Amino acid sequence: MTRTAAASYEELSAIGSRLDACAVECDGFARLVAYELTRRQIEHETRVGRVAWLGGELPLHFWTIAGGLVLDYRLRLWFGSGAPHGVFPASVYHGLLAYAGERVELNVSRFVFELLGGGLNGS
């Protein structure tokens, strides 16, 4: 689903920050984000692939792109507290952070959102 205007940095950050407290890894977080962005009719794509940060590499990772910005709140699980966290343009970390992957469709139901979200209301 899409809407005519892209989401702002502030809107994406508010969504990501709300979901950040959920006890999920990158795949679960991507599902939560996909549900919220779809529900709000914000154009986005979920990607799955590998990510490299400061010479380390994770072979399987999920992230979201919306409005030219990356939403990734789970890099720190794998790369520690110095890794990027939140909503950012990938170019900010040019040469330090590299994503490589493909688009994946995540059709997340309200039930799955509420299950992964630990009681978050999906409406």
Secondary structure as the mmCIF struct_conf table of DSSP 4:
data_model
#
loop_
_struct_conf.conf_type_id
_struct_conf.id
_struct_conf.beg_label_comp_id
_struct_conf.beg_label_asym_id
_struct_conf.beg_label_seq_id
_struct_conf.end_label_comp_id
_struct_conf.end_label_asym_id
_struct_conf.end_label_seq_id
BEND BEND1 THR A 4 ALA A 5
HELX_LH_PP_P HELX_LH_PP_P1 ALA A 6 SER A 8
HELX_RH_AL_P HELX_RH_AL_P1 TYR A 9 ASP A 20
TURN_TY1_P TURN_TY1_P1 ALA A 21 ALA A 21
BEND BEND2 CYS A 22 CYS A 22
HELX_RH_AL_P HELX_RH_AL_P2 CYS A 26 ARG A 39
TURN_TY1_P TURN_TY1_P2 ARG A 40 GLN A 41
STRN STRN1 GLU A 45 TRP A 53
TURN_TY1_P TURN_TY1_P3 LEU A 54 GLY A 55
STRN STRN2 GLY A 56 ALA A 66
TURN_TY1_P TURN_TY1_P4 GLY A 67 GLY A 68
STRN STRN3 LEU A 69 ASP A 72
BEND BEND3 TYR A 73 TYR A 73
HELX_RH_AL_P HELX_RH_AL_P3 LEU A 75 PHE A 79
TURN_TY1_P TURN_TY1_P5 SER A 81 GLY A 82
BEND BEND4 ALA A 83 ALA A 83
STRN STRN4 GLY A 86 PHE A 88
HELX_RH_3T_P HELX_RH_3T_P1 ALA A 90 TYR A 93
TURN_TY1_P TURN_TY1_P6 HIS A 94 LEU A 96
STRN STRN5 LEU A 97 VAL A 104
HELX_RH_AL_P HELX_RH_AL_P4 ARG A 110 LEU A 116
TURN_TY1_P TURN_TY1_P7 GLY A 117 GLY A 118
BEND BEND5 GLY A 119 GLY A 119
#
